[in-house]
Amino acid sequence: MLSRVANSLYWMSRNAERAENNARILDVQLLQMIEASDEELVRDDDWKLIYEICASTDMMEYIKSLPAYNEDQLVYYLAMEEENFNSVASCVRFIRENARVSRDHITDDYWEVWNRCYLTLQDMDTENLSVRDMQQFLQKVKNTALTSQGIVESSMSRGVEYQMIKIGKWLERAEKTARILNVVCERTLARSAAQQSEDYYYWLAALRMTNGYDAYLKANPPKMDPSLVLTFLVSNSSFPRSIRYCLDHMREAIVKLEEGKVSHYSWELFAKIDQLTADFDDFNFQDLEQQDMMNFLNEFQNGCNEIGQIFSKTYYLIDPDSENYKSTQTQTESAKGITSMKYKIEHTNIFKYDTVVDQSMNSIRLKPRTDEVQRLLSYRADITPASLTKEHIDIWGNNVETFFIAEHHQHLEVKTTSIVSIQKSPFIHQIDYSPEMRAIFHSKLFGEHYLAYLSNTAYTYLNPEQIEQVDRELGKFDNPVQYALDVMNYIHDHFTYNGESTDVSTKASESFDLRKGVCQDITHVMLGILRSKHIPARYVSGYLYVGENSALVGDAASHAWVEFMVPGVGWVGLDPTNNVEALENHIRVGVGRDYNDVSPVQGVYRGGSQSLDVKVSVSLLDQ
């Protein structure tokens, strides 16, 4: 599985668990507000506790300082606020977006339950919700989260997708329990110091927030002993929200992911889990003073957060170095950085012939791809004169439609209309080119597997003198990831985008000397340079959405860019025409060795010469 697919599944699962946890915590608070009498306001300390767990006390103080403050604003921020990436509503949106682009890897039932929850959210008048309306929404989220867990357990194959979902769930749950205990211990210490007496109120709250009150009473005397609560929520091996239970099951999922092996890249992850488990096995909570408990829980929460960071780094998930990993109260940059876009593409090719054509055979490659980051939602091809098409997949994995026109005609129009959804995030600058990746890159097996993308074609060939010019400026080649970025920068600095200087038959060696051309020419040059260093690279044909006030160029017709293979990560797209990583603005249609493999329309006909008019329109649709 590619890292981007794993990333979507992992964060989909983490946000599902986060949504359920935060909905339960807030629901308990709302119930207390409803049951309170007019004279009995909910204690201010309760809101501090909840905001420390789900947001921050600084945000709470800011909300309370607003001129028109009322308590409902505290509820709204945690439940519905779009700017709060940890609000229950934001989590639902993140789940739905990740599920939408991962639909080929999850069951339809999982998608449908979360999509229904999302649609319920969309239909709500969030600005005018009553407390009871808010409770109903929170209950909907809790039920959806529990239902989706049941769907995963009852209908998903126990493959890589299942294990990534389980790991995300157990890690998020462990971090949340650790944070709840950390905050509760800190609040208890503060209250005890102020009142000079023990206060068990917050330990009861911790059990309710983790849905463990009933289970705790069955396993322990009906007494809120902090040491017993800590033991139960940290090291009980049978309660599914205890940290021990979560770490054990997370480790089990990673073992299955790794097929029972501890590899050179995963040993650090296993070592950290085992070290953390051993730490609380060595502690007797009944012998700890409250300050010692506080110190232990601080270290423990940091350890849980570190596991998440190591896991992301091990499996090349998004943003492993984000500062936001240090706290479960802040949504990670991987969730914020993922951008989802939906486009409508209209592509028209109009052929006009000087004489009557009595028959023609044509192939078109205009149907966008569906893969781990892009989903084709609808597609239609209209051909005039009317003709039936037959579809197949070519050797490069592209959708190809062929059609034959037997009647006489002097005009051929091929119009395709597509709607595509894309979810991507910045990626290449986070790749750490490890010794293991280097070993794969230089291996015989790697070279044989990507041989087709290592050999230059007539379109991409550059002569030795031209390669030497590049080498003199870029220096010694060592890291293929950095080298690809350097090549992209080099081409962007030295080449000018010019639609009048070349034509469809121009070769890379010609474009190199001209130092100008269209995206097709610039892409061919970059392919020639990368392949000269034995970096597998392929030509990508598609569309570019530019939008308003954008510096991007290349949207007048089909666009082209480069993808190169990073060992253990997959194909990474770079657009040398615009000197950017190919992200959510780049809509992929076909891939191949060069333009000739992905030409939008190819065919033979019997008749005179022709002229071609191409029109492309890419528009952004509302989500």
N, C-alpha and C positions, 0 to 999 in steps of 0.2 A: 504494500500500500504506500502511495506517495505521502510525503509529510503533510501536504496541504489537506488531503482527505482526513488523515489522522487528526490533524488540528481541528477541523470542523466537528468531527465526532466527539473529540475530547472536550471542547468548549461547549458543545451542545449539551453534553451530559453534566458538566460542571454547573452550567447555568440552570439546568433543570433542578438540580439538587439545591442550588442557591435560592431559586425562586420558592421552592417548597419551604426551606428553612426560614427565609425572611417572611413569607406569608404566615407561617405558624406563629412566629414571634410577634408580629404585628397584630395578628388576630387575637392573641391573648390580651394584648394591651387594649384593643378596641372593646373587647368584652368587659374589661374592667371599667372603661369609660361609660359604657351603657348602663352598667349596674350601679355606678356611683350615684349618690343622691346629689341634689343641687348644692348642698353645703359641703359635700365631701368630694373635693377635687382629687384627681389621681396625683399621687406624689410626684413632685418634680424629679426625684431621684429615679423613678421608674423610666422616665424619658431619657435621662442621662445614661442609664444602663442600656437601653435599647439602641440609642444612637452610637454609643461606644462599640456595640456589637455589629450594627448594620451600616453605620455611616461614620460620623465623628461628632464629638461634642461641640467643636468649633462651628459646624454647620447648624447644630441645634441653637446655639447662642445667636447666630446670625439671623435665623428665622424668627426667633423670639424678639429680636431687636427691630423687626420691621414695623412700620407705623400702624398698619392694620392687622397686627398679629392676633390670631386665635389658634387654639389647639389643633384645629383641623388641618392647619398648614403643616404641622409636624407629621401628621398622618399622611398627607398628600405627598410630601417629599419622599417618604419611604415606600409608598405604594405605587405612585403614578408618575412622578417627576421624570421627564425624559432626560434632563441634564444629569440626573443621578443614575450612573451606569449600574448601580446595585439595586435600584428600585425594582419592585416585583414586576412592574410593567416592562421595564427595560430588559430584564432577564427573559421575559416571555418573547420579546422581539428578537433578542439574540438567539434564543432557542429556535425560533421559527426560521430565521435566516440561515443558520447553520444546517438545520434539518432540510431546508429547501434545496441547498446545493449538495446535500449528501443523500438525496432520495434514492439513488441507485445502491446505497449501502445500508439503508434502514428499511424497515417494513412500512407498507402503506399505512397500516393502523397507527404506527408511531407518529408519522407525519400528520395524519388526519386529526388526532386528538389535540396535538399542539396547534395545528392550524385553526381548529375550531376555537380554541382558547384565545388565539390571536385575533380572530374575527370578532369574538365577543368583546375584546378590548377595543377594537376599532369602532364598534358600534356604540360604545359608552360615551356619555357626555361627561368627560373626566373633570371638567371645570365645575360641575354642579352636583357632585356626588354627595349623598348623605353617608353617615357612618355605616348605616345598615347596607347601603349599596356597596360600600367598600368591603364590608364583611363578606357579601355574596361573591364578589370578585375574588377575594383571597381564598374563599372556600373552593371556588372553581379552579384556581391555580393548584391548590393542594390536591384536589381530586384528580386533576389532569396529570400532575407529577406522579402520583401513586399509580394511576392507570398506565402511564407510559412505562413505568418500571415493570409492571406486570406484563406488558406487551413484549418488552425486551426479554424477560425471563421465559415467556411461554412460546415465542415464535421466532427468535433470532438464532441462527446457527452460531455455534461457539467458535467462531473464527476471529480474525484480527479485529473486525469491526466491533464485535461483542466485547472483546477484552478492552479496547480503547474506551468504550462507553463505561464499562465497569470501573476502570481505573480512574476516570474523571469523577465518577460518583463517589467512590470511596475516599479519594484524596480531598475533594471538596468537603465531604462530611467530617473527615478527621480535622481539617483546618477549622471548620466552624465550631466543632465541639471544643477544640483547644482554645479558640478565641472566647467562647462563652465562659469557660472556666477561668480563663485569665482575667477577664473583665469582672466576673463575679467575685473572685478572690480579692481583686484590687478594691472594689466597692465595699466589700465586707470589712477589709482592713481599715478603710477610711471611716466607716460608720462606727466600728468598734472603738477606734481612737477617740472619736467625738463623744460617744455615749458612755465610754468606759464599761461596756458590756457586750456580750456576744449577741450577734443578730443573725438569725438563720433564714431571714426572709429571702435573701438573694440565692441561697442554696436551693430553696424550694423553687424559685424562679428558674434556676439552671435546669432542674429536672423537667419542668414544664416546657421550657424552650427546646429541649432535646426529646420531648415526647417520652420521657423515661420515668415519670412519676409513678405510674402503676407498677411498672416492672421493678422499680427500686423498692417499693413497699413489699412486694412479694419476696424479694431476696434479702431484705434487711428489716430490722425493727422499725416501727413507725416513729423514727426520730431523725431530725435533720442534723446529723453529725457531719460536719464538713469533711472529715477524713473518710467517712463511709461513702459520702456522695462522690468525692474525688476518686476513690477506689473503684466505685461502680462505673463512673463515666470515663475513666481513663483505662482501667485494666481488666474490666469484666469481659471475658472472652465469648460470652453468649448473648450480650445485648448489642443489637446491630448498629447502635449509634455511639458505642464506646470507641475510644481512639484505638484501643488494642484490636478490637474486632475489625475496624476499618483498615488498619495497617496490615493485618493478617490477610484480609481478602484482597487488598491491593497488591500485596506481594505475590499472592497466589495467581492473580491475573497476569502480572508481569512474567512470572515463571512460565505460564502457558503461552504468553506472547513470544517468549524466547525459547519455547520448546524445551524447557527444563535446563537450559544452559546458562551459565554466567560468562558472558563474553567480555572482551577487552573494553568494549564501549559501555557495558551495562554494570560492571562490577561496582562502580562508585554509587550507583542507585541502590543496589542490593545492600551495600555496606552501610549506607545511611539509614535505610529502613531497619536493618538489624541492630544498628547502634542505638537508634531511638527506642526500639522495642526493649533492648537490654537495659536501657536507662530506667524505664519505669518498672521493669521487673525487679530492679535492685532497690527500689524505694518502698519503704513502709510508711504510708501516708498518716497512719495513726501516731507515729512518732515525730511528725513534722510540726514545727511551729508555723503560725500563719505566714510570717515573713519568709520562711523557708519554702512554704508552699508557693508563695508568690514568685520567688526566684526560680523555682523548678518549672512553674507554668510558663514563665517568660522564655526560658530556654527551650521548653517543649514546643511552644507555639512557633518559635523561630525554626526549630527542627522540622516541623510539619511544612512550613513555608519553603524551607530549603529543599525538601523532597520534591515539591512541585517544580522548583527551579531546575533541579538536576534532571527530573523526568523530561521537562521541555527541551533541555539541552541535549539529552541523550537521543531523543527521537526527532530532533530538528523541528519542534513545534515553534509557533510564533513568539518572538520577543522574550527569550529566556532571561535576558539581562534587565528586564524592566524593573524599575524601582517599585512598581506596584505589586510585585510578587511578595514584598515584605509584609503585606497586610491583607487579610481576607476582606477587609472592609472596603477596598477599592477594586473596582472592576479592572482587569488587566488590560494592557494596551492591545493584546491580541484580540480582544472582543471589540474594543473601540476602533482599532485600526482596520478591521475588516470592512470593506465598503461593498455594498450590494447595489448593482445598477441593472435596470431593465431597458432594453432598446428595441426599437422597431427599425428594421433595415429594408429599404426598397432599392433593388438593383435592377436596372434595365439596360439590356444590350440590344441595339437596333442595327441590323445589317441591311444595307441597300445595295442591290446588284445592278450593274450596268446593263445586263441582258437577263432574259428569263432563265431561271434555274429550274431544271426539270426534276432534280432530286438532290437530297442532301442527307448526310449522316452526321450527327453531332453528339458531343458529350459536354455536360456542364458540371462544374464543381462549385456550386453556389450555396449549398446547404451547410449552415454552421454546425460545428461539432458539439457533442455533449460529452463532458468529461468531469473531472473532480472539481473544477472551478467555474465551469460554464454549462448552462442548461438551455437546450433549444426547446422553447415553449410552443411554438407553432411555425409552420413553414408551408409555403404554397408557391408552385411554379406555374406561370401562365405563358403558353407558347402560341404564337400566331405565325403561320397557319397552325391550326390545332393539331396536336400530335400526342400520342400516348408515350409515356416515358417508362423506362425500365431501370431500376436502381440496383447498384451493387457497391461493394466496398473495395477500393483498390489496394494495392500492395502496401501503401503508406497509411492505410486506415481512413482514407477520405471517402465521403459520400459522393458517388458519381451517378448521374442520371444520363441515360442515352436515349435518343429518339431519332426516328427516320421520317423524313417528309418526302413523299412520292409525288405529290401534285406539283404543277408548275407554280412558281412564285418568284417575285422580284423583290420581296421584302420579308425579313425574318425578325421577329421581336421575341426576346426571352426576358420576362419580368419575374423576379422572385421577391416574395415578401416574407420576412422572418421576424420573429420576436424572440429575443434572447435575454436570459438573466445571467449576470456574472457576479461572482463574489471573490475578490482577491485582496491581498494585503501585501505591503512591501516585504520583500523576502531576501533578495540576494545579499544585501549588506549584513545580514545576520548569519550568513554561512561561515562557519569556522572550518577552514580547510585542514582537516586533521591528518595525522600520519596514516590512519587507516584508509581515508579517502585517497591519499596519494598512492598507496599500495594498489588499490583497485584501479586507479587511473592508468597506472603503468603495467597492469597485468595483461597477459595475452588474451584471456577470456573477454575482458572489457573491449579490447581492440577488435576482436573478431565479431562480437555481438553488434557493435555499432559501425561496422566496416562501411556500410552504405553512406554513412554521414561523415566518414573520414576522408573519402576520396573526392578530389575536386572534379567538377564537370567542365564542359566547354564554357558554361556561363560563369563559373566561379574561379576558374584558374587564374592565378597571378604568376608572372615570371619571377625567377630568382632575384633579379635586380629590384623589382618592386617590393618583394619581401624584405630585402636588405634595407631599403629605405625605411620601412616600418621598424625593423630591428634597431636601426641607429637611433631612432627617437624613443622607442619603448624600452630598450635595454634587454637584459637577460630574462628569458621566460622561466618561471618557477611555479607559480600558483595559477592554475587555469581559471579560477574564479576571478581573481584580481586582474589577470591578463585580459579576460573578456571585457571587464569594465574599462580597462586602459585602452583596448582597441576601440570600444564604442566612443570613448572620449576623443581619441585620436581622429577617427573618421568624422565625427561631428565638428571638430576644429578645422579640419583640412578640406572638407567637401561642402559644396554649396548645393542646396536643393534647387533644381532647375528643370522644368518640364520640357524645355525646348531643345536641350542639348543631346538627348539620346532618344532611342526608340526601343520597341519591345525586343529587338534582336541584339542590342548592345551587350557586349561581354564585360566582365569585371576588369580585365586588363585595359580595355579602352576607357572605361569609366575612371579607373585609377589615374590614368594620365590626364584626363580631362579635369579631374577633381570636382566634378559636378554630375548631377543626374537626378533621377527620381528615386523613390524609396526602393524600387526593385533593384536599381543599380547599386545603391548604397548597401543594401542587404547582401548582394552578391559579393561585393568587395570584402565585407566583414566575414562572410563565410569562407572566402579564400584565405584570409589571414589566419582565422582560427584553425582551419583544417591543415594549414601548413605546419602548425604546432601539434597536430594529432589530437585536437580537441573535437569530439563529435559535435557537429552543429548542423541544424536543418533550417530550411526556408519555411517561413510561415506566411500564408496568405490570408487576409481577412479584411476587417474594416476598423476604422479609427473614429471614435466619437471625439470631436473637438469642443463643441459647445461655445459659449460666449466668452470673450476676453481670454482666449487660450493662446499660448505660444506654440501649441502643437501644429504640425503641418502634415498633410498627406491624406486628407479626407475627401478630396475631389473625386476619387475613384477607389478601387481596391487598394488596401494598404499592405505593406510587407515589412517583416522584421525577422529577427534571428532568435532561435532557441538553441541553447547548448546544454549538454548533458553533464550534470554534476553527480559523481558517484554517490550512491546512497540517498540522494535527494530527488533527482529527476530532472526533467527539462525545465530550464529557466529562461524566460523571455527577455530580450533586450531589443530596444528600438533605436538603432544608430541614427536614423533620420532625425529623431527628436532628443537623443541622448538621455533616454529614460528607460526604466524597467517597464516591461509590458504588463500593465495592470488592468484595472477594471474598465479602462477606455478602449482596450484592444479586444476585438471580437474575432475569434479564431474560426476560420473556415477549412483550410487545408494545410497540410505540411508535406514536405518532400525535400529532394536534394537541391532543387533550384526552381525557378519560375516555371520551367517547362513541365514539371511534375504536377503543378497546381494551377495551371492556366484556367481561368474561369470558364471559358468556352473554347472548345476545340472541335474541329470537324472537317469534312471534305464535301465538296459540292461540284456539280457539273454546270458550268456557266461562265460568265465573264467576270471582270474584276469587281471588287466590293469596296464599300466604305462602312466604317463602324462609328456609332455614336453611343457613348456610355454615360449613364446617369446613376449616381449613387446618393442616397439620402439616408442618414443615420439620425434618428431622433430619440431623445430620452423620454421614457414613459414614467408615469407615476407608479410607485410600488403598490 
